[in-house]
């Protein structure tokens, strides 16, 4: 019995599990109760999978069967391509194959559930020269992703990440990020490059490490928690930099790479739904509100942008953030729909 290794998406795509959730019988109840008791560490995954299957069965009429079939077909072809480049069918190749099929299962579950579940996540498939898949979050939401190589990505609100639909062991692992994400990258047996690309031309290359990237069309910021990363500019080959843990680097259009030492835990506190301001300028707070929550922030008096704030807040409550900024800095904050205006009292 392999249920001890299952993820929630593995359960949600297991035929026996689906039959139990959708059509329970005393025998099925007894079987899955035994699984529940035998693998207590899997209880949260089982609960999540059960919720997912119930949503899918309740709203299955919304699924476009042709699109779902297309996803399966593309991933099946990707698997053949992947295994075709993997060498002999030894134990190592079996591990790779299993990982890839875990990825296939995850993609299909995501492709269906993202269109159905309340939460605002959506999946966009784009086809250029090579098929890609894009995951995105709405303002104020977060998404945790497990990549085909077992690397983990935590995508912050109002962000998106695009990656190849086909992962092969002999090509670079490249993803494109818009917004903010935290990466925990796995080292592969053949030392594949892992590269994060941003709209302004930043390329973050790693082998095995943990770091976060924040990007928009004009600037990008990288915070290294552990390991080592190499930064380069896709539009200017002369701009290169190697980061050490505890460093923050900003890529600016005017000055190139700007580096300083920081406490990564403060900047990456959003991973745990926390937000830490440490001598942070009001201008940076405004940028965060735009990035993470999708607000359009206007600061009426440019002199206010340099005001600084230190505070620890819960990211699940943007209104609490606005109230804290207003009271701490003694400024007026007006919110109307998606717009925020900050001015002097």
SEMI-986542 format. One line per 10 residues: for each residue y negated, x, z negated of N, C-alpha, C. Coordinates in pm, whole numbers, plus 50000, padded with zeros to 5 digits. Atoms other than C-alpha are relative to their C-alpha. Last residue first. Example, Ala and Ser with C-alpha at 12.3 -4.5 7.8 and 13.67 -1.06 7.14 Angstrom:
2
50119,49918,50006,50106,51367,49286,49891,49923,49927; 50119,50089,50000,50450,51230,49220,49880,50090,50000
end
This chain:
345
50028,50119,50081,43518,49625,49195,49852,49967,50001; 50055,49973,50133,43556,49870,49482,49977,49869,49926; 50145,49971,50004,43777,49771,49773,49956,50027,49857; 50032,49935,50126,44141,49740,49875,49854,50042,50004; 50131,49935,49997,44230,49489,50147,49971,50056,49861; 50050,49963,50132,44595,49394,50200,49868,50073,50018; 50114,49908,50007,44726,49207,50503,49958,50024,49856; 49949,49865,49984,45068,49048,50558,49891,50106,49990; 49887,49989,49908,44981,48704,50422,50049,50144,50005; 49993,50124,49924,44655,48753,50235,50104,50015,50110
49883,50012,49914,44639,49012,49960,49999,49864,50067; 49987,50134,49945,44314,49121,49798,50117,49997,50098; 49893,50008,49901,44311,49425,49574,50015,49855,50043; 49966,50138,49963,43992,49507,49383,50105,50002,50111; 50045,50038,49866,43981,49853,49226,50042,49856,50024; 50116,50091,50013,44001,49962,48865,49938,49972,50136; 50113,49937,49929,44233,50255,48945,49872,49917,49992; 50009,49858,50034,44494,50158,48687,49877,50066,50062; 50039,49981,50140,44441,49782,48701,49979,50147,49964; 50130,50062,50028,44435,49748,49080,49953,50030,49858
50104,49923,49931,44716,49997,49140,49862,49946,49966; 50012,49872,50071,44934,49829,48875,49891,50087,50064; 50067,50026,50128,44869,49484,49022,49977,50130,49924; 50141,50028,49973,44954,49605,49373,49922,49977,49871; 50062,49875,49955,45279,49762,49256,49851,49980,50023; 50019,49919,50122,45370,49448,49062,49934,50133,50035; 50115,50057,50070,45314,49245,49380,49969,50077,49872; 50124,49946,49943,45546,49483,49565,49875,49944,49933; 50113,50088,50024,45828,49388,49323,49872,50061,50056; 49964,50137,49963,46169,49527,49423,49883,49902,49984
50034,50028,49859,46019,49877,49425,50036,49859,50043; 49881,50053,49935,46016,49889,49044,49965,49960,50143; 49994,50143,49973,45738,50113,48913,50133,49962,50063; 49861,50024,49961,45669,50451,48756,50020,49850,50011; 49934,50119,50055,45300,50551,48743,50144,49996,50049; 49867,49958,50046,45053,50830,48819,50064,49879,49932; 49930,50085,50095,44745,50741,49028,50135,50062,49965; 49861,49964,50027,44484,50935,49223,50060,49915,49888; 49968,50031,50140,44161,50832,49395,50149,50020,49976; 49969,49881,50077,44113,51014,49726,50031,49975,49854
49871,49947,49954,44132,50702,49943,50044,50122,49918; 49893,50044,50088,43854,50538,49743,50134,50065,50034; 50002,49917,50119,43583,50740,49918,50113,49964,49904; 49921,49878,49979,43681,50574,50247,50006,50089,49877; 50085,49883,50023,43545,50242,50111,50084,50126,50015; 50136,50027,49955,43712,49930,50256,49910,50121,49988; 50079,49953,50115,44069,50054,50227,49854,49997,50043; 50135,49954,49966,44275,49846,50473,49927,50040,49871; 50086,49969,50113,44650,49800,50440,49867,50056,50049; 50114,49937,49935,44860,49621,50701,49896,50023,49892
50136,50051,50016,45179,49550,50510,49902,50074,50093; 50054,50057,49877,45526,49629,50647,49861,49941,49987; 50011,50145,50011,45689,49673,50307,49937,49933,50122; 49887,50065,50066,45824,50027,50312,49996,49848,50003; 49867,49954,49959,45603,50206,50563,50110,49908,49947; 49983,50030,49857,45280,50007,50518,50140,50035,50047; 49994,50146,49988,45302,50006,50139,50020,49958,50146; 49870,50044,50048,45385,50378,50145,50016,49849,50016; 49902,49963,49897,45080,50453,50361,50140,49955,49960; 50018,50092,49888,44857,50262,50120,50102,50027,50110
49944,50128,50044,44998,50459,49828,49991,49898,50113; 49854,49986,49989,44927,50781,50018,50070,49873,49955; 49966,49997,49858,44563,50676,50069,50150,50011,50022; 49998,50138,49957,44539,50583,49702,50034,49991,50150; 50127,50056,49956,44628,50941,49621,50018,49855,50044; 49997,50044,49861,44938,51028,49420,49868,49937,50039; 50126,49950,49946,44900,51223,49095,49990,49969,50150; 50041,49889,50086,45264,51144,49033,49878,50065,50063; 50123,49938,49955,45359,50802,49168,49965,50111,49901; 50072,49913,50092,45721,50711,49110,49878,50058,50068
50109,49938,49926,45886,50415,49277,49918,50079,49900; 50114,49955,50080,46222,50293,49157,49895,50062,50091; 50098,50109,50009,46476,50085,49349,49886,50035,49904; 49951,50079,50113,46739,50357,49285,49905,49884,49970; 49857,50022,49980,46688,50521,49624,50057,49908,49894; 49981,50128,49933,46313,50469,49577,50147,49970,50026; 49967,50101,50101,46322,50757,49327,50025,49864,50063; 49883,50076,49955,46335,50999,49620,50042,49893,49901; 50023,50052,49866,45982,51135,49577,50116,49914,50050; 50116,50089,50000,46010,51173,49202,49982,49935,50136
49965,50124,50068,46362,51310,49212,49885,49901,49996; 49942,50098,49908,46258,51566,49473,50033,49867,49935; 49879,50047,50067,46029,51743,49221,50061,49892,50090; 50011,50129,50067,45780,51923,49445,50128,49976,49919; 49889,50024,50092,45709,52264,49601,49976,49869,49923; 50035,49985,50141,45476,52272,49902,50123,49969,49916; 49894,50000,50100,45499,52317,50279,49945,50011,49859; 50067,49971,50126,45268,52229,50571,50102,49982,49889; 49926,50017,50124,45425,52247,50918,49916,50041,49879; 49859,49967,49991,45191,52197,51215,50071,49975,49869
49967,49874,50067,44822,52201,51126,50147,50042,50013; 50108,49901,50001,44656,51938,51349,50047,50137,49948; 50041,49968,49864,44948,51717,51451,49899,50114,50002; 50124,50064,49959,45099,51726,51107,49962,50044,50139; 50037,49960,49865,45456,51795,51004,49877,49922,50042; 50062,50103,49918,45488,51765,50628,49968,50061,50136; 50069,49952,49881,45728,51979,50429,49948,49881,50079; 50046,50109,49916,45841,51915,50073,49925,50060,50117; 50117,49985,49913,46040,52178,49887,49974,49872,50078; 50123,50020,50076,46269,52136,49587,49874,50017,50082
50004,50117,50087,46572,52284,49761,49871,49993,49918; 49916,49979,50117,46487,52547,50025,49991,49876,49911; 50037,50055,50130,46349,52478,50372,50102,50038,49894; 49881,50024,50080,46370,52685,50690,49958,49957,49860; 50013,49977,50144,46080,52657,50935,50133,49970,49933; 49871,50006,50067,46026,52656,51311,49982,50036,49853; 50011,50054,50135,45720,52590,51527,50140,49982,49942; 50046,49894,50090,45741,52822,51829,49990,49953,49855; 49888,49917,50045,45957,52571,52021,49958,50107,49901; 50059,49867,50017,45669,52321,52043,50105,50092,49939
50107,49984,49900,45756,51972,52169,49933,50136,49992; 49943,50014,49867,46096,51948,51996,49896,50020,50110; 50078,50100,49930,45943,52085,51678,50049,49995,50144; 50059,49953,49875,46177,52266,51444,49926,49885,50065; 50090,50091,49929,46300,52234,51089,49950,50065,50128; 50088,49928,49909,46603,52406,50939,49918,49899,50077; 50025,50060,49870,46774,52257,50638,49906,50088,50080; 50100,49932,49918,46936,52403,50327,49986,49929,50133; 49953,49944,49874,47141,52263,50041,49888,50074,50073; 49910,49887,50021,46990,52036,49776,50051,50048,50136
49949,50013,50136,46712,51781,49735,50098,50113,49967; 49864,49946,50013,46508,51870,50042,50043,49995,49854; 49985,49954,50138,46206,51649,50108,50145,50042,49983; 49863,49971,50040,46099,51604,50472,50000,50052,49857; 49989,49931,50128,45778,51439,50590,50147,50017,49965; 49867,50009,50061,45683,51329,50940,50002,50083,49874; 49962,49898,50099,45347,51253,51099,50143,49977,49953; 50095,49889,50009,45201,51075,51402,50045,50111,49906; 50028,49941,49869,45452,50818,51532,49911,50123,49994; 50063,50101,49915,45599,50750,51192,49965,50070,50130
50065,49972,49873,45838,50945,50976,49928,49878,50054; 50092,50110,49979,45985,50984,50629,49923,50029,50128; 50096,49986,49891,46291,51202,50589,49917,49874,50008; 50060,50124,49951,46504,51249,50280,49899,50032,50107; 50143,49993,49976,46745,51527,50190,49950,49864,50043; 50061,50129,50031,47098,51598,50076,49850,50014,50013; 50113,49999,50092,47303,51884,50224,49957,49857,49971; 49952,50084,50109,47584,51997,50452,49897,50000,49890; 49854,49990,49994,47517,52153,50793,50061,49912,49891; 49929,49968,50124,47154,52061,50858,50147,50022,50029
49861,49959,49978,46899,52039,51138,50064,50043,49869; 49949,49948,50127,46574,51841,51106,50148,50030,50019; 49855,49992,49999,46401,51796,51443,50046,50066,49871; 49935,49918,50102,46039,51678,51437,50152,49994,50018; 49943,49875,49950,45901,51550,51768,50064,50090,49897; 50106,49902,49975,45657,51280,51654,50055,50137,50039; 50083,50031,49883,45915,51002,51699,49894,50106,50032; 50102,50099,50032,46166,51163,51459,49908,49980,50119; 50117,49994,49913,46496,51341,51524,49902,49890,49962; 50078,50122,50010,46764,51406,51260,49873,50019,50082
50143,49992,49970,47016,51673,51356,49937,49861,49988; 50049,50135,50029,47367,51738,51223,49849,50006,50013; 50140,50016,50039,47525,52045,51382,49972,49852,49972; 50087,50070,49906,47902,52051,51385,49857,49993,49946; 50142,49972,50023,48059,52312,51158,49909,49938,50106; 50046,49910,49894,48413,52288,51303,49850,50024,49995; 49910,49883,49992,48570,52151,50984,49957,50098,50108; 49879,50024,49922,48273,51921,50929,50080,50128,50014; 49969,49883,49916,48015,51947,50648,50132,49972,50072; 49871,49935,50019,47913,51605,50522,50014,50119,50095
49928,49959,49879,47547,51503,50512,50128,50076,49964; 49903,49914,50066,47386,51300,50232,50101,50039,50108; 49876,49957,49936,47076,51158,50398,50084,50084,49905; 49942,49889,50076,46787,50957,50252,50137,50029,50059; 49857,50005,50032,46588,50742,50493,50038,50122,49918; 49958,49912,50110,46229,50651,50576,50148,49983,49971; 50016,50050,50136,46058,50507,50885,50049,50101,49898; 50136,50052,50011,46179,50569,51238,49987,49939,49861; 50050,50077,50114,46487,50789,51261,49855,49957,50020; 50145,50016,49986,46689,50915,51556,49951,49907,49891
50048,50135,50029,47040,51048,51495,49848,49999,50015; 50144,50023,49993,47221,51349,51639,49968,49854,49971; 50022,50131,50062,47566,51478,51549,49849,49977,49994; 50088,50008,50116,47613,51763,51792,49992,49857,49949; 50142,50018,49968,47911,51753,52025,49919,49991,49872; 50053,49880,49934,48269,51886,52004,49854,49986,50041; 50001,49882,50087,48419,51647,51748,49937,50124,50062; 49890,49911,49962,48317,51333,51939,49990,50128,49919; 50007,49873,50071,48107,51041,51816,50122,50083,50038; 49882,49916,49985,48059,50752,52059,49976,50134,49930
49885,50085,50025,47817,50474,51967,50129,50080,50008; 49910,50023,49887,47548,50740,51940,50114,49906,49961; 49899,49896,49987,47294,50695,51661,50093,49969,50117; 49921,50016,49878,46972,50504,51606,50097,50117,50012; 49930,49878,49963,46809,50463,51265,50089,49970,50120; 49885,50015,49910,46550,50204,51170,50060,50137,50030; 49956,49876,49936,46292,50153,50897,50116,49971,50095; 50082,49988,49881,46086,49869,50746,50033,50128,50078; 50055,50117,49933,46252,49918,50409,49916,50034,50122; 50099,50073,50077,46453,50228,50320,49942,49885,50083
50117,50032,49918,46772,50341,50490,49904,49915,49918; 50063,50112,50067,47030,50509,50267,49868,49975,50071; 50142,50018,49975,47250,50727,50487,49953,49878,49921; 50060,50124,50049,47592,50865,50400,49851,49998,50029; 50133,49980,50056,47796,51122,50592,49942,49865,49959; 50002,50026,50145,48159,51019,50637,49869,50041,49934; 49956,49873,50058,48174,51171,50990,50005,49995,49848; 49862,49968,49961,48167,50820,51142,50053,50129,49939; 49988,49957,49862,47851,50737,50941,50145,50038,50033; 49903,49892,50000,47850,50537,50618,50026,50036,50146
49912,49982,49885,47535,50328,50594,50095,50117,49977; 49919,49880,50021,47342,50189,50295,50102,50008,50114; 49865,50008,49942,47064,49945,50383,50071,50133,49978; 49934,49870,49986,46738,49876,50201,50140,49978,50056; 49854,49999,50004,46493,49585,50216,50054,50143,50010; 49950,50025,50135,46125,49551,50127,50151,50000,49987; 50084,49951,50109,46011,49516,50488,50062,49963,49866; 50130,50064,50009,46295,49448,50728,49923,50059,49881; 50029,50083,50117,46576,49692,50783,49864,49936,50016; 50139,50012,50042,46721,49842,51099,49988,49910,49878
50005,50078,50122,47049,49975,51236,49855,49995,49953; 50116,49988,50087,47060,50091,51596,50013,49908,49880; 50007,50114,50090,47368,50159,51808,49885,50025,49903; 50048,49972,50135,47377,50383,52110,50004,49873,49918; 50020,50114,50092,47563,50381,52440,49953,50047,49863; 49888,50009,50093,47508,50690,52659,49973,49884,49905; 49895,49922,49935,47289,50698,52970,50126,49999,49914; 50074,49915,49909,47092,50414,52818,50107,50076,50079; 49919,49920,49908,47251,50123,52643,49909,50074,50095; 50079,49956,49887,47098,49972,52333,50088,50087,50088
49927,49907,49916,47275,49770,52069,49919,50031,50124; 50042,50007,49861,47055,49618,51805,50079,50102,50080; 49938,49894,49922,47189,49538,51460,49964,49982,50145; 49955,50037,49868,46993,49332,51212,50045,50123,50075; 49953,49886,49923,46934,49332,50842,50040,49953,50138; 50089,49951,49896,46719,49047,50719,50047,50120,50076; 50033,49865,50041,46887,48980,50390,49919,50070,50105; 50139,49996,50042,47059,48650,50440,49971,50139,49948; 50028,49996,50142,47387,48715,50615,49850,50002,49972; 49974,50121,50076,47452,48593,50967,49950,50004,49857
50064,50114,49937,47332,48834,51233,50008,49876,49913; 50143,49977,49997,47401,49138,51016,49928,49884,50063; 50065,50045,50123,47743,48997,50937,49850,50018,50004; 49989,50142,50024,47872,49016,51293,49915,49958,49881; 50049,50070,49883,47755,49356,51414,50004,49850,49979; 50146,49998,50001,47797,49498,51063,49946,49918,50116; 50044,50081,50114,48161,49389,51041,49848,49993,49998; 49975,50139,49965,48218,49523,51391,49955,49909,49888; 50093,50045,49897,48047,49850,51310,50021,49854,50032; 50132,50017,50059,48233,49899,50984,49902,49944,50101
49995,50117,50084,48571,49839,51147,49863,49971,49942; 49995,50114,49911,48487,50089,51418,49999,49871,49919; 50132,50019,49940,48373,50340,51161,50001,49879,50091; 50082,50056,50108,48694,50298,50965,49861,49972,50052; 49972,50142,50003,48861,50347,51300,49936,49932,49881; 50068,50068,49890,48682,50676,51338,50026,49851,49997; 50143,50009,50027,48779,50792,50994,49929,49923,50111; 50022,50101,50103,49140,50706,51057,49853,49985,49970; 49978,50131,49940,49138,50899,51385,49974,49890,49899; 50115,50031,49916,48983,51200,51216,50013,49862,50060
50114,50024,50090,49248,51196,50945,49877,49962,50080; 49978,50132,50056,49521,51160,51206,49885,49963,49907; 50045,50097,49901,49375,51457,51391,50018,49858,49950; 50145,49999,49996,49410,51670,51079,49947,49896,50098; 50054,50076,50113,49769,51564,51032,49850,49994,50002; 49952,49953,50128,49869,51677,51381,49934,49920,49889; 49996,50108,50097,49824,51486,51704,50060,50046,49869; 49867,50054,50026,49724,51788,51909,49993,49893,49893; 49889,49907,50005,49365,51841,52021,50132,49929,49974; 49966,49955,50136,49070,51621,51922,50118,50092,49992
50063,49871,50024,48895,51577,52256,50046,50062,49869; 49971,49914,49887,49119,51297,52379,49942,50137,49985; 49868,49943,50020,49106,51145,52033,50036,50095,50113; 50001,49916,50119,48730,51096,52063,50135,50070,49981; 50074,49879,49967,48742,50968,52420,50003,50098,49885; 49919,49924,49906,49014,50721,52330,49934,50132,50037; 49889,49943,50074,48815,50614,52025,50089,50084,50091; 50050,49886,50076,48499,50570,52230,50114,50068,49924; 50015,49889,49906,48686,50351,52477,49952,50125,49929; 49866,49959,49961,48799,50133,52190,49995,50116,50097
49948,49916,50107,48445,50132,52054,50142,50045,50029; 50071,49873,50002,48306,50010,52384,50056,50094,49894; 49961,49923,49882,48573,49741,52415,49935,50137,50001; 49863,49949,50016,48527,49622,52057,50040,50089,50118; 50004,49897,50103,48150,49595,52101,50138,50062,49981; 50058,49882,49939,48193,49408,52429,49994,50115,49900; 49897,49936,49919,48432,49163,52267,49948,50128,50061; 49907,49940,50093,48170,49088,52003,50111,50073,50074; 50061,49879,50054,47910,49038,52273,50095,50069,49903; 50007,49899,49893,48134,48799,52465,49941,50129,49947
49869,49938,49981,48224,48608,52151,49997,50110,50104; 49983,49993,49856,47860,48541,52063,50130,50076,50028; 49961,49871,49944,47885,48454,51698,50019,49988,50150; 50117,49928,49951,47684,48153,51585,50037,50131,50069; 50043,50055,49873,47988,47925,51559,49879,50074,50057; 49939,49933,49886,48126,48159,51296,49956,49945,50133; 50099,49999,49894,47877,48040,51037,50057,50059,50129; 50092,50113,50010,48105,47932,50753,49909,49992,50121; 49926,50122,49968,48390,48163,50851,49908,49880,49999; 49960,49997,49860,48156,48463,50869,50072,49871,50037
50118,50019,49915,47985,48384,50542,50040,49991,50146; 50044,50139,50018,48319,48338,50365,49878,49970,50085; 49909,50085,49923,48444,48665,50513,49960,49854,49988; 50021,49979,49857,48138,48853,50385,50086,49906,50083; 50127,50063,49967,48160,48707,50035,49973,50009,50149; 49976,50144,50007,48527,48800,50017,49874,49923,50037; 49928,50039,49879,48447,49152,50134,50024,49850,50003; 50093,49990,49888,48184,49197,49863,50067,49952,50130; 50099,50107,50014,48423,49068,49596,49902,50000,50117; 49933,50127,49967,48704,49292,49720,49902,49885,49993
49981,50001,49854,48475,49598,49723,50066,49870,50043; 50131,50026,49940,48361,49518,49366,50011,49994,50152; 50041,50139,50022,48722,49483,49253,49865,49968,50063; 50029,50064,49871,48843,49806,49412,49943,49860,49984; 50117,49936,49942,48828,50020,49095,49958,49936,50132; 50125,50054,50058,49058,49766,48930,49875,50063,50058; 50108,49909,49962,49341,49864,49169,49866,49947,49948; 49947,49866,49979,49665,49717,49035,49892,50102,50030; 49959,49939,50126,49507,49406,48883,50042,50146,50017; 50116,49998,50091,49313,49303,49193,50034,50073,49870
50085,49891,49950,49607,49393,49418,49881,50019,49907; 49930,49876,50032,49831,49172,49202,49920,50121,50046; 50021,49981,50145,49575,48892,49220,50069,50128,49955; 50130,49935,50015,49583,48945,49596,49959,50013,49855; 50001,49867,49942,49957,48874,49610,49869,50072,49974; 49922,49910,50086,49951,48584,49365,49997,50143,50053; 50076,49977,50124,49670,48408,49551,50072,50101,49910; 50108,49907,49966,49856,48457,49879,49916,50031,49877; 49940,49870,49973,50168,48296,49734,49893,50105,50030; 49953,49937,50125,49975,48010,49576,50059,50139,50022
49877,50066,50043,49795,47946,49906,50044,50065,49870; 49924,49956,50116,49442,48034,50018,50124,49914,49975; 49893,50098,50019,49329,47959,50374,50088,50041,49882; 50027,50121,49924,48994,48128,50446,50102,49890,49974; 50132,50054,50032,49005,48394,50175,49978,49865,50067; 50006,50041,50140,49381,48452,50197,49867,49934,49966; 49920,50122,50015,49386,48451,50576,49996,49949,49857; 50075,50111,49939,49100,48703,50584,50074,49868,49982; 50110,50031,50091,49283,48935,50342,49921,49879,50051; 49941,50066,50117,49601,48922,50548,49892,49958,49901
49959,50135,49966,49404,48994,50866,50058,49925,49881; 49855,50002,50017,49219,49295,50721,50048,49856,50018; 49940,50007,49867,48866,49296,50864,50152,50008,49995; 50055,50114,49925,48685,49210,50540,50058,49988,50140; 49945,50126,50049,48912,49441,50339,49956,49884,50089; 49857,49996,49968,48821,49740,50555,50067,49871,49955; 49986,50040,49860,48454,49636,50537,50145,50008,50046; 50020,50145,49990,48466,49641,50155,50017,49952,50144; 50138,50035,50028,48617,49990,50168,49986,49848,50010; 50079,50091,49918,48991,50044,50143,49853,49997,49956
50094,49922,49921,49150,50353,49987,49906,49912,50081; 50077,49917,50090,49330,50175,49702,49896,50083,50074; 50120,50070,50042,49435,49911,49952,49914,50083,49906; 50116,49913,49984,49675,50157,50115,49871,49936,49949; 50120,50085,50000,50000,50000,50000,49876,50088,50000
end
